[in-house]
Amino acid sequence: MKRIRKSLIFVLGIITLICLCACTKQSQQKNGLSVVTSFYPVYSITKAVSGDLNDIKMIRSQSGIHGFEPSSSDVAAIYDADLFLYHSHTLEAWARRLEPSLHHSKVSVIEASKGMTLDKVHGLEDVEAEKGVDESTLYDPHTWNDPVKVSEEAQLIATQLAKKDPKNAKVYQKNADQFSDKAMAIAEKYKPKFKAAKSKYFVTSHTAFSYLAKRYGLTQLGIAGVSTEQEPSAKKLAEIQEFVKTYKVKTIFVEEGVSPKLAQAVASATRVKIASLSPLEAVPKNNKDYLENLETNLKVLVKSLNQ
């Protein structure tokens, strides 16, 4: 009988401890900010800057951010948040359309890349936003593939989190500095590697690596243009094949979430290899974090350029 009582007391003690832990966790979550982010790069950087202080969620965890539209449940989650961060109106036009309707809610809306200098899309440098021309189509949003731009975005996000939660401003800044230091170390590490590379030319499924290419003095040619939804013309495909032959490109890179058919067709016609680069738009299937996967891209690219 005593054993039964002891067992019951032990079980009740465990249950009480679990309940206390759950209550403590709920209390911590209530004390922190509820933050919704648009997709993986913004989520990952925000999570790194925030640490364990806040509850960070993302809307789009899969690839295919180009042309993405949020569901009603996604919009509801944004309305319930304290802070909503999206990357840029050049990529997520839906976020800018949604913003006016959020003015009467508690949520603060932040464009994470605001304050960064965005480059015009190659070939549209002289085009200005005017009637009939959507400004969002003129600028390249893919800053998250360049470690230096990633470092900048971490600092911008830290500033915005501090505005919403000033008592933790020093923590956000410390975390952002640590993240930025890692990103900049990667950027510096690969500078001499790309400078010494045999080739400076590469071809990708879509033009997702322009900032990276510019950073290291490379030339990128994207089969599908700046958006995965763009279809190249027969003339463009012929130009790509000529580019591959002229600059002796050894590898054509395909990306997760982008159909490989066109890349495979070009590779077959020019007799070059196919390899993968991650556009870093989706939660990775490996156990590496954001910066580790970014560095993997650089390793793969350096290897290809030295073939």
C-alpha positions in Angstrom: 0.0 0.0 0.0 2.9 2.3 0.9 4.5 1.6 -2.5 1.2 2.5 -4.3 1.0 5.8 -2.3 4.7 6.6 -3.1 4.1 5.8 -6.8 1.0 8.0 -6.8 2.8 10.9 -5.1 5.7 10.5 -7.7 3.3 10.5 -10.6 1.4 13.5 -9.3 4.7 15.3 -8.7 5.7 14.7 -12.3 2.3 15.9 -13.6 2.6 19.0 -11.4 6.1 19.7 -12.7 5.0 19.3 -16.3 2.1 21.7 -15.7 4.4 24.3 -14.1 6.8 24.1 -17.0 4.0 24.5 -19.5 2.6 27.5 -17.6 6.1 29.0 -17.4 6.6 28.5 -21.2 3.2 30.1 -21.9 4.1 33.0 -19.6 7.4 33.5 -21.4 5.7 33.5 -24.8 3.1 36.0 -23.6 5.9 38.3 -22.3 7.7 38.1 -25.7 6.6 39.5 -29.1 4.6 37.5 -31.5 6.5 37.9 -34.8 5.3 36.6 -38.2 7.8 36.6 -41.1 7.1 36.1 -44.8 9.6 33.3 -45.8 12.7 31.5 -44.8 15.5 34.1 -45.2 13.5 36.7 -43.2 12.5 34.1 -40.6 16.1 32.8 -40.2 17.7 36.2 -39.8 14.9 37.4 -37.4 15.3 34.3 -35.4 19.0 34.8 -35.1 18.6 38.4 -34.0 15.7 37.7 -31.6 17.2 34.6 -30.0 14.8 33.1 -27.5 13.1 36.3 -26.6 10.1 36.1 -29.0 7.9 33.7 -30.8 8.9 33.7 -34.5 6.8 32.1 -37.2 6.9 32.1 -41.0 4.2 32.0 -43.6 6.0 30.4 -46.5 8.3 27.5 -45.5 8.5 26.0 -49.0 10.2 27.2 -52.1 8.3 29.3 -54.7 8.1 32.7 -53.1 7.8 34.3 -56.5 4.1 34.7 -57.3 3.1 33.5 -53.8 -0.2 34.7 -52.3 -1.1 34.2 -48.6 -4.1 32.2 -47.5 -6.8 33.6 -45.3 -5.2 31.8 -42.3 -1.9 33.4 -43.2 -3.5 36.8 -43.1 -5.3 36.0 -39.8 -1.9 35.1 -38.3 -0.5 38.4 -39.4 -3.4 40.3 -37.9 -2.8 38.6 -34.6 0.9 39.3 -34.5 2.8 42.2 -32.8 5.2 42.4 -35.7 5.1 41.3 -39.4 8.3 41.3 -41.3 8.5 40.7 -45.1 11.6 41.0 -47.3 10.7 43.6 -50.0 7.8 44.9 -52.0 9.8 44.0 -55.1 9.3 40.4 -54.2 6.1 40.3 -52.1 3.7 42.7 -53.7 0.9 41.1 -51.6 2.5 42.4 -48.4 2.3 46.0 -49.6 -1.3 45.5 -50.7 -2.1 44.1 -47.3 -0.4 46.9 -45.3 -3.2 49.5 -45.4 -5.7 47.1 -43.9 -3.4 46.6 -41.0 -3.2 50.2 -39.9 -6.0 49.8 -37.3 -4.6 46.6 -35.9 -1.8 46.2 -33.2 0.7 44.7 -35.7 3.7 46.8 -36.9 4.6 46.1 -40.5 8.3 46.1 -41.4 10.0 45.8 -44.9 13.2 44.1 -43.8 15.3 45.3 -46.8 14.1 48.9 -46.5 17.2 51.1 -46.3 19.3 48.7 -48.5 20.3 49.8 -52.0 18.6 47.4 -54.5 20.0 47.0 -58.0 17.9 47.4 -61.1 17.2 44.1 -62.9 19.8 43.6 -65.7 18.5 45.1 -68.9 16.1 47.4 -67.1 18.7 49.9 -65.7 17.3 52.8 -67.8 13.6 52.0 -67.2 11.8 54.2 -64.7 8.6 53.5 -62.8 5.8 55.2 -64.6 2.2 54.6 -65.6 1.9 51.1 -66.8 5.2 50.0 -65.3 5.2 48.3 -61.9 8.1 49.6 -59.8 8.4 46.2 -58.1 9.4 44.5 -61.4 12.4 46.8 -61.9 14.5 45.9 -58.9 16.2 42.6 -58.0 15.1 41.4 -54.5 17.6 38.5 -54.1 19.8 40.1 -51.5 19.6 37.1 -49.2 22.2 35.2 -51.3 24.9 37.7 -50.7 26.5 37.4 -47.2 27.3 41.2 -47.0 23.6 42.1 -47.8 22.5 39.4 -45.3 24.7 41.2 -42.6 23.0 44.5 -43.5 19.5 43.0 -43.2 20.3 41.6 -39.7 21.2 45.1 -38.5 18.0 46.6 -40.0 15.9 43.9 -38.3 17.6 44.5 -35.0 16.7 48.2 -35.2 13.1 47.4 -35.9 12.8 44.8 -33.1 14.4 47.3 -30.7 11.8 49.9 -31.6 9.0 47.5 -30.8 10.7 46.1 -27.7 13.2 48.8 -26.4 14.0 47.0 -23.1 15.7 44.3 -25.1 17.5 46.6 -27.6 21.0 45.6 -26.4 20.2 41.9 -26.7 19.0 42.4 -30.3 22.0 44.4 -31.2 24.4 41.9 -29.6 22.7 39.0 -31.5 22.7 41.0 -34.8 26.4 41.8 -34.4 27.3 38.1 -33.8 25.2 37.1 -36.9 26.7 39.9 -39.0 30.3 38.9 -37.9 29.7 35.3 -39.1 28.2 36.5 -42.4 31.1 38.9 -43.0 33.7 36.2 -42.1 32.2 34.0 -44.9 32.2 37.0 -47.3 35.9 37.7 -46.6 36.9 34.0 -46.7 35.7 33.6 -50.3 37.0 36.8 -51.7 40.4 35.4 -52.6 38.9 32.1 -53.7 36.7 33.8 -56.3 39.5 36.2 -57.4 41.7 33.2 -58.1 39.0 31.2 -59.9 39.7 30.1 -63.5 36.3 31.3 -64.8 34.1 34.2 -63.8 30.9 33.1 -65.6 28.1 30.8 -64.5 24.5 29.9 -65.5 21.5 29.4 -63.2 17.9 28.4 -63.4 16.8 31.9 -62.6 18.7 35.1 -61.8 18.9 34.7 -58.0 22.6 35.4 -57.5 23.2 38.8 -59.0 24.3 40.5 -55.7 26.6 37.6 -55.0 28.0 37.8 -58.6 28.5 41.5 -58.3 30.2 41.1 -54.9 32.9 38.8 -56.3 33.3 40.1 -59.8 31.4 37.3 -61.5 28.9 37.3 -64.4 25.7 35.3 -63.9 23.2 34.4 -66.6 19.7 33.2 -65.5 17.7 31.1 -67.8 14.3 32.2 -66.4 15.3 35.8 -65.5 14.8 37.4 -62.1 11.5 35.5 -61.4 11.0 31.8 -61.6 7.7 32.5 -63.4 9.4 34.1 -66.4 9.7 31.9 -69.5 12.7 32.5 -71.8 12.0 32.9 -75.5 13.7 30.7 -78.2 16.0 33.6 -78.9 17.0 33.9 -75.2 17.7 30.1 -75.1 19.9 30.4 -78.1 21.8 33.3 -76.5 22.3 31.2 -73.3 23.7 28.3 -75.3 26.1 30.8 -77.0 27.1 32.2 -73.6 27.9 28.7 -72.4 30.1 28.0 -75.4 31.8 31.4 -75.5 32.8 31.4 -71.9 33.4 27.7 -71.6 30.9 27.3 -68.8 31.3 23.8 -67.3 28.1 23.6 -65.1 24.5 24.8 -65.3 22.9 25.2 -61.8 19.4 24.1 -61.1 17.5 25.1 -58.0 15.0 23.6 -55.7 11.5 24.7 -56.5 12.4 25.6 -60.1 11.7 23.2 -62.9 15.0 21.8 -64.2 13.7 21.1 -67.8 15.1 24.2 -69.4 18.4 23.9 -67.6 18.6 20.2 -68.6 17.8 21.1 -72.3 20.6 23.8 -72.3 23.0 21.4 -70.6 22.2 18.6 -73.1 22.6 21.0 -76.1 26.0 22.3 -74.8 27.2 19.1 -73.2 27.9 20.5 -69.8 27.1 19.1 -66.3 24.1 19.9 -64.1 24.6 20.8 -60.4 22.5 22.3 -57.6 22.6 25.7 -55.9 20.1 26.5 -53.2 18.2 29.7 -53.7 17.7 29.7 -49.9 14.0 30.5 -50.3 12.8 27.5 -48.3 13.5 25.7 -45.1 16.5 23.4 -45.9 16.1 19.7 -45.9 19.5 19.2 -44.3 20.5 20.1 -40.7 22.5 23.1 -41.7 21.5 26.6 -40.7 21.0 29.6 -43.0 24.6 30.8 -43.1 26.0 27.3 -43.4 23.8 26.7 -46.5 24.9 30.1 -47.9 28.5 29.0 -47.5 27.8 25.7 -49.2 26.6 27.6 -52.2 29.9 29.5 -52.3 31.9 26.3 -52.1 29.9 24.7 -54.9 30.3 27.7 -57.1 34.0 28.1 -56.5 34.5 24.4 -57.4 32.5 24.8 -60.6 34.5 27.9 -61.7 37.8 26.1 -61.3 36.9 23.1 -63.5 
